[in-house]
Amino acid sequence: MDQPLAEPRPADKAQPRAEAGGWRRAVRTSLPTLGYLVPPLIALVIGGVIWELWVRAADTPTYIFPRPTKVLDRFFGDLSYFWRHGWVTLYEGMLGFALGAGGAILFAIAMAASRPVEKGVMPLAILVKVTPIVAIAPLFTIWFGFGSFPKVLIAAFLTFYPVLINAIVGFRSMNPSSADFLRSIHASPAEIFFRLRLPSSLPYLFASFRIVIPLALIGATVAEWFSGDRGLGSVIIVAHNNLDMPTLFSAIVTLALIGIGLTMLLWMIEKRLLFWHESNLAR
């Protein structure tokens, strides 16, 4: 005797509905991101049109101020060239960011826990802050050669101070009542740090990261002016010397796209990690 076909289980019927609900949630989640992107894109297009019309009307030579169409033609005509150099600058900048931010956080832990340590280290940190990058970049080239290492150090140099200050403030911003409670249950200093100090400092750290990631890219680019033949900095300086403005502007476009991409990536990571913070709840 043939067995009757089994009726679909409720879970089987609900699966297409759940998948449709997942797509709707994904679309709703992406709408705020699109809302942030559309206005600057519109402004960019309007600015590009005005730029194009103004250069054409003024009959400005290309070696002084190129038209956007010439810049885009140069950029897309040799895209692999600009991205190859862009990856070098990205590597140097992000390695310097990691080195500078990591060192700053370690110093901030010690300085937040000890006032004498803060008094001893802070003058040196201020010295790092006020020293012009164009003064130390040639020195680092002389001392460390023409490879990536001096560029990484310059990027770390620019990253260090903002992260240090924000990290100190963040580590000291923990809730005193929560700290007293953890001490009352005999929590160790390490437990207090990872359960309270570090989460309290994350909004301050991400705020500093938004500042220093572009600075790290700028530091690597400026360091490339003084040494080596790789990276967007070297492309910019060679194009400047040759009055090749379309190439110079294309390198700037590449650097801007890298910076925008890193900023958006950081924003997404921040939203995922700090979903509980008021700055993300208000968005």
PLY file of the C-alpha trace (Angstrom):
ply
format ascii 1.0
element vertex 283
property float x
property float y
property float z
element edge 282
property int vertex1
property int vertex2
end_header
0.00 0.00 0.00
1.39 3.34 -0.99
2.31 5.69 1.82
0.64 9.10 1.68
2.93 11.99 1.02
3.99 13.75 4.18
2.55 17.18 4.76
5.11 20.01 4.75
6.18 20.83 8.25
5.49 24.33 9.58
9.19 25.03 9.49
9.29 24.19 5.77
6.43 26.57 5.07
7.99 29.30 7.16
11.39 29.10 5.50
10.55 31.20 2.38
8.81 33.71 4.62
11.85 33.89 6.91
14.17 34.36 3.92
11.96 37.15 2.61
12.00 38.77 6.04
15.79 38.52 6.08
16.03 40.30 2.74
13.70 43.04 3.97
15.80 43.52 7.10
18.96 43.70 4.98
17.40 46.34 2.75
16.21 48.36 5.75
19.69 48.13 7.28
21.35 49.35 4.06
19.00 52.32 3.61
20.74 54.53 6.24
24.08 53.81 4.55
22.66 54.85 1.17
21.26 57.95 2.83
24.75 58.91 3.95
26.25 58.28 0.49
23.75 59.98 -1.81
24.20 63.64 -0.69
28.02 63.66 -1.02
27.80 61.90 -4.38
25.36 64.52 -5.64
27.63 67.31 -4.35
30.62 65.62 -6.02
28.86 65.44 -9.39
27.73 69.08 -9.17
31.24 70.19 -8.19
32.75 68.19 -11.07
30.39 69.77 -13.60
31.19 73.28 -12.33
34.91 72.48 -12.42
34.67 71.18 -16.01
32.70 74.20 -17.25
34.95 76.68 -15.48
38.19 75.20 -16.88
36.72 75.07 -20.39
35.42 78.64 -20.17
38.73 79.97 -18.84
40.72 77.86 -21.34
43.10 76.90 -18.52
46.11 74.83 -19.66
46.12 71.21 -18.57
49.53 71.55 -16.91
48.02 74.14 -14.55
44.52 72.84 -13.85
43.18 69.81 -15.76
39.56 69.15 -16.58
37.85 66.38 -14.58
37.26 64.44 -17.80
41.02 64.37 -18.44
41.67 63.25 -14.86
39.09 60.45 -15.14
40.48 59.42 -18.52
43.98 59.15 -17.03
42.71 57.37 -13.90
40.63 54.71 -15.65
43.09 54.44 -18.53
45.83 53.12 -16.22
43.86 51.92 -13.23
46.26 49.10 -12.34
49.15 51.57 -12.13
47.43 53.73 -9.52
46.11 50.83 -7.46
49.52 49.16 -7.49
51.04 52.24 -5.92
47.94 52.70 -3.77
48.42 49.29 -2.18
51.95 50.28 -1.18
50.73 53.45 0.53
47.85 51.54 2.13
50.23 48.92 3.52
52.65 51.49 4.91
49.92 53.68 6.35
47.97 50.87 8.03
51.10 49.21 9.42
52.11 52.57 10.86
48.60 53.04 12.24
48.72 49.65 13.96
52.18 50.36 15.38
51.35 53.87 16.57
47.91 53.00 17.97
49.17 49.87 19.69
52.04 51.74 21.33
49.75 54.59 22.34
47.27 52.21 23.99
50.03 50.47 25.96
51.39 53.81 27.20
47.83 54.98 27.98
47.20 51.93 30.18
50.26 52.76 32.28
49.54 56.50 32.32
45.89 56.04 33.29
46.92 53.85 36.21
49.79 56.04 37.46
50.02 59.83 37.64
53.85 59.79 37.96
54.08 57.78 34.75
51.77 60.27 33.05
53.88 63.22 34.21
57.01 61.54 32.88
55.67 60.42 29.50
53.32 63.30 28.59
56.09 65.87 27.81
57.65 63.38 25.38
54.25 62.73 23.79
53.72 66.47 23.33
57.17 66.70 21.75
56.12 64.02 19.26
52.94 65.99 18.56
54.56 69.36 17.87
57.49 68.10 15.77
56.79 68.88 12.07
56.56 65.79 9.91
58.49 67.47 7.08
61.41 67.89 9.48
61.66 64.28 10.58
60.83 62.51 7.29
64.25 63.27 5.71
65.99 62.25 8.96
64.19 58.90 9.04
65.20 58.35 5.43
68.84 58.98 6.29
68.73 56.80 9.39
66.61 53.87 8.14
67.11 53.83 4.38
64.77 54.00 1.40
62.51 51.03 2.15
59.08 50.92 3.77
60.31 51.15 7.36
60.77 54.96 7.54
57.34 55.49 5.95
55.76 53.17 8.52
57.48 55.12 11.31
56.18 58.44 9.99
52.64 57.04 9.89
53.06 55.74 13.45
54.47 59.11 14.49
51.28 60.90 13.38
49.03 58.23 14.87
50.52 58.13 18.37
49.41 61.32 20.12
45.65 61.47 19.29
45.18 57.81 20.24
47.18 58.29 23.43
45.07 61.21 24.67
41.74 59.59 23.82
42.80 56.28 25.33
43.80 57.92 28.63
40.45 59.71 28.85
38.62 56.51 27.90
40.37 54.35 30.47
39.53 56.88 33.18
35.89 57.24 32.13
34.70 53.98 33.69
31.70 54.13 36.02
32.97 54.45 39.65
30.00 52.49 41.00
30.71 49.61 38.64
34.38 49.69 39.62
33.47 49.58 43.33
31.15 46.64 42.70
33.84 44.66 40.87
36.31 45.35 43.69
33.74 44.25 46.25
33.53 40.82 44.62
37.35 40.64 44.61
37.81 41.07 40.86
41.43 41.20 39.79
42.91 44.30 38.10
42.94 42.38 34.80
39.24 41.54 35.17
38.41 45.17 35.96
40.36 46.27 32.90
38.77 43.86 30.42
35.25 44.01 31.86
35.05 47.73 32.58
37.97 49.95 31.55
38.36 48.61 28.01
34.64 48.68 27.07
34.36 52.21 28.52
37.29 53.36 26.39
36.08 51.96 23.06
34.00 55.02 22.02
37.02 57.25 22.69
39.36 54.90 20.83
37.13 54.74 17.76
36.83 58.53 17.79
40.62 58.76 17.67
40.84 56.10 14.96
38.58 58.20 12.72
41.10 61.02 13.09
44.37 59.12 12.75
43.62 56.73 9.87
43.64 59.61 7.33
46.69 61.04 9.13
48.52 57.72 8.77
47.86 57.71 5.01
49.03 61.32 4.77
52.17 60.49 6.75
53.03 57.56 4.48
52.39 59.69 1.39
54.59 62.56 2.59
57.36 60.13 3.55
57.25 58.71 0.02
58.11 62.16 -1.33
61.59 61.86 0.13
62.54 58.30 -0.74
61.73 55.36 -2.93
59.95 54.93 -6.23
56.81 53.21 -4.97
53.62 54.54 -3.46
51.27 57.39 -4.27
53.63 59.93 -2.74
56.30 59.11 -5.31
53.68 59.24 -8.09
52.59 62.70 -6.92
56.12 64.12 -6.70
57.17 62.75 -10.11
53.98 64.04 -11.75
54.53 67.43 -10.11
58.07 67.67 -11.42
56.87 66.75 -14.91
53.84 69.10 -14.78
51.67 66.02 -15.41
48.56 67.30 -13.62
46.15 64.53 -14.76
48.44 61.93 -13.19
48.86 64.02 -10.06
45.11 64.45 -9.63
44.54 60.75 -10.37
46.91 59.84 -7.55
44.98 62.18 -5.26
41.72 60.50 -6.32
43.22 57.10 -5.52
44.34 58.30 -2.09
40.89 59.78 -1.41
39.14 56.54 -2.39
41.40 54.55 -0.06
40.69 56.96 2.78
36.93 56.86 2.18
36.95 53.07 2.05
38.89 52.78 5.32
36.61 55.30 7.02
33.49 53.38 5.96
35.03 50.09 7.09
35.84 51.61 10.48
32.30 52.99 10.73
30.80 49.54 10.10
33.09 47.92 12.68
32.20 50.62 15.19
28.47 50.11 14.65
28.88 46.37 15.15
31.01 46.60 18.30
29.39 49.66 19.88
25.74 48.89 19.13
25.02 49.62 22.79
26.51 53.12 22.79
24.26 56.18 22.61
26.07 57.53 19.54
24.88 54.51 17.52
21.44 54.27 19.14
20.72 57.83 18.01
21.50 57.10 14.33
0 1
1 2
2 3
3 4
4 5
5 6
6 7
7 8
8 9
9 10
10 11
11 12
12 13
13 14
14 15
15 16
16 17
17 18
18 19
19 20
20 21
21 22
22 23
23 24
24 25
25 26
26 27
27 28
28 29
29 30
30 31
31 32
32 33
33 34
34 35
35 36
36 37
37 38
38 39
39 40
40 41
41 42
42 43
43 44
44 45
45 46
46 47
47 48
48 49
49 50
50 51
51 52
52 53
53 54
54 55
55 56
56 57
57 58
58 59
59 60
60 61
61 62
62 63
63 64
64 65
65 66
66 67
67 68
68 69
69 70
70 71
71 72
72 73
73 74
74 75
75 76
76 77
77 78
78 79
79 80
80 81
81 82
82 83
83 84
84 85
85 86
86 87
87 88
88 89
89 90
90 91
91 92
92 93
93 94
94 95
95 96
96 97
97 98
98 99
99 100
100 101
101 102
102 103
103 104
104 105
105 106
106 107
107 108
108 109
109 110
110 111
111 112
112 113
113 114
114 115
115 116
116 117
117 118
118 119
119 120
120 121
121 122
122 123
123 124
124 125
125 126
126 127
127 128
128 129
129 130
130 131
131 132
132 133
133 134
134 135
135 136
136 137
137 138
138 139
139 140
140 141
141 142
142 143
143 144
144 145
145 146
146 147
147 148
148 149
149 150
150 151
151 152
152 153
153 154
154 155
155 156
156 157
157 158
158 159
159 160
160 161
161 162
162 163
163 164
164 165
165 166
166 167
167 168
168 169
169 170
170 171
171 172
172 173
173 174
174 175
175 176
176 177
177 178
178 179
179 180
180 181
181 182
182 183
183 184
184 185
185 186
186 187
187 188
188 189
189 190
190 191
191 192
192 193
193 194
194 195
195 196
196 197
197 198
198 199
199 200
200 201
201 202
202 203
203 204
204 205
205 206
206 207
207 208
208 209
209 210
210 211
211 212
212 213
213 214
214 215
215 216
216 217
217 218
218 219
219 220
220 221
221 222
222 223
223 224
224 225
225 226
226 227
227 228
228 229
229 230
230 231
231 232
232 233
233 234
234 235
235 236
236 237
237 238
238 239
239 240
240 241
241 242
242 243
243 244
244 245
245 246
246 247
247 248
248 249
249 250
250 251
251 252
252 253
253 254
254 255
255 256
256 257
257 258
258 259
259 260
260 261
261 262
262 263
263 264
264 265
265 266
266 267
267 268
268 269
269 270
270 271
271 272
272 273
273 274
274 275
275 276
276 277
277 278
278 279
279 280
280 281
281 282
